[in-house]
């Protein structure tokens, strides 16, 4: 893998994205065969995390891909309070238990790994590869591709309706921009990984009962508004190119 990484970071990132998407798609029918939701997904995701993290650590790439503490004080991120509000969004309509205990455990393991994988391959590998030539283009492409990647949920038969999937895609694009700004300006991907994993995990306890389309749209618009405002604030207050100062060269 190291030879490919040194030869072309872009190819390396695209291969990882492709492998991740294919394995996610293959896991869904296997979950049904096993009879436990998210069981195969958890195994596939965990193995990918182990392989990718081992590669990053072995080749001393932790700082390059933001798997380190940010040098920017938390107060400049407003102590991440807007991000914490975003992380609570799945609880805005109450809390329920949607899965069995075993399914919940598999789901939590899977979503922890998904948070890591998607942040590292989209915000880390892909962003880093494109940012060498054009940072602004890297921000746009990594955010949009991350959002469009959620189309897989519709294709794979996740149980979501088309409108719900559309909400997820647009929300993912908006949050994608926020996360890449946090990484690009703050130099650390850890807040993004934590927030991403928490958002995914808490969806297992989201209460969708009695949630009419009007209220869904209201919650979605509120989430988008918070995300956009926080992104704009960070672009105005955080130092420029902090990410590029931490092992980019």
N, C-alpha and C positions, 0 to 999 in steps of 0.2 A: 504493500500500500504506500510505503514511503516514497518509492520511485515515482509512482503515479502522482502523488501529492506534490513532489518537487517539480515534476514535469509540467503539470497543469492543475492548479487548484480549482479551476472552473470545472474541468472534467471530473475531478475527484468529488466535488460537491454535487454535481448532477448525478453521478453514479449512486452516491449515498441517498439522494432524494428519491431516485428511481427504485432502489432496493427497498427503501422504507415504504414507499407507496405500494409496491407489489406485495410485500409481506403483510401489510395491513389488509390488503384485499384478500389474500389467501387465508388469513387468519379467521375471517368472518364465517365462511362455511365450515371450517374446522371447529369453531366454537359450537356450532350446531351439532356436529358429529359427536363431539365429546359430551355435549349436553349441559355444559356449564358456560354461561355467558362470560366472555372476555378471558377465558382460560388460555386458549391458544394465543390470543392477542397479547396477554401478559408475558407469556413465555417468549414469543418472538421479539417483543419490545425490549425485554430484559436482556436478551442475548445481544441485541444490537447496541444497547447502552454499554455493556461489558466490552464489546469489541472496539467500539469507537472511543470510549474513555481510555481504554488501555493504549490505543494508538496515540491519542493526544498526550497522555502522561509519559509514555515511553519516549516520545520524540520532543519532549519539553515544549509543548504547544499550549499549555494551560493559559498562560497570560495572553498569548496571541489570539485565542478564541474567547477571552473574557471569563474564563473559569477561575476568577480571582476576585479579591476585594477591590471595590472601586476606591480610587484615591480622592474622589469628590465627596465632601461631607454630606451626610444625609439631609441636613437642613436645606441644601441647595436642590434637593429633590422634594422639598416640602415634607420631609420625613416619610415619603412614600404614602402619605395619607390618601391621596386620590386613587393610588394603585390598590390600597387596601379596600377602599369603597368598591372598586371594580371587582375585587375578589369576592365580595359578598353578594354579588348580583344574583347568583343562583338561589339565594335565600329570601329574595324580595317578596316572594309570594308564599312564604312559609317553608317548612321542612317536612319531608316524608322519607320513608325508607322504601326505595324502589326495587331493591334486589334482595336475594337471600344473603345470608352471612358469607357463604363461600363466594358467591358472585360479587359481593361488595369488596371482599379482600382482593379478588382477581382484578376488579375494576380499579381499585386504588393503586395496586402495583403497576397495572397497565398505564394509568394516567400519570403516575410519577415518571415513568419511563418516557411517555409521550411528551411530557413537558420538557424533559431534557433533550430528547432527540430532535424535536421540531425546532427548539431554540438554537441548538448547536448547528443543525444542518441548514436552516434557513437564515437565522440571524448571525451565525458564526461562519460556517463554511462558504455558503453562497454569497453572503454580504462581503466577506473578506475578499473573495475572488474578484468580485466586480468592483469593489471600492479601490482597488489598486489603480484602476483607470479613471473611474468616475464615481465619486462618493454619492452624489445626489441620485444618480441612476441606480446605484446599489440599494439605496434606501427605498426607492419606488419599487424596483423589481422584487427585492426580498420580501417586501410587505404584501404586494399584490399576489405573488405566487403562493405565499403562505395562506392568504385568504382563499384563493381559488383551489388550493389543495383540499379544502373542506368539501369540495364537490364530491369527493370520494365517498362521503357519508351518504349522499343521495344515491350514487351508483351502487354502493355496496349494500343497499337496503338496510340502513341503520334504524329504520322505523320513523324517521323524521318525515314530515310533510314537506312539500316544495317550499311553502312560505317560511316554515321554521328553518329549513336549510338555508334559504336566502338570508334570513336574519343572522344565522351563524356566519355565513360567508362575509357579509358586509361588516359584521362586528369584528371578525377575524382580521379583515383588512385594516380597520381603524386601529385595533389593538396592535396589529403588526407594525404600523407606523410608530406607535408609542414605544413599543419594545425596542425597535431598532434605534430610536433616538436615545433611549436610556443607555443602550449599549454603545452607540457611536460617540455620544457626548460624555458618558460616565465611565467607559472603559471596562465595565463588568456586565457579564451576561447573567449573573446569579439572581438578581432581582427579577429578571424576566422568566427564568426557569422556575423560580418559586411561585411567582404569580400565575404563570401558565398552568403549572401542576395543580395549584389550589383551585383555580377556576374549573379545570377539568374534573377534579375529584369531587368538588361540591355539587357538580351537576347530577351526581348519583343520588343526591338528597333533595333535589329541586322539586317543588310542588307545582305540577302542571294542571292540577284539577281546578276546574272552574275559572281557568285563566282565558278569558275571552280575547278575541283578536285585537280589540281596541286596547286592552290592557297590555297585551304582548307588545304591541307597537309602541305604547307609552314607555314601557320598561326599556325597550330596545333603543328608542330615541334618547332616553336619559343616559343610557350606557354610552352611546356614541358621543353625546354632548360632553360628558365627563372626560372621555378619552381624548377627544379633539382639543378641549380646553387645556387639559394637562399637557398634551403634546406641545401645543403652542407655547405654553408657559416655560416648559423645559428648554425649548429651542431659543428662548429669549434670555434665560438665566444661566444655563450650564455653559461651561467653557467649550470653545470650539475644538474639534479634533482631538479630544482627550483620548479617544480610542486609538488614533493613529500614533499617539505618543507611547503606547504600551505594547511594544513588540511587533508593530506592524511591518517594520522594515527588517 
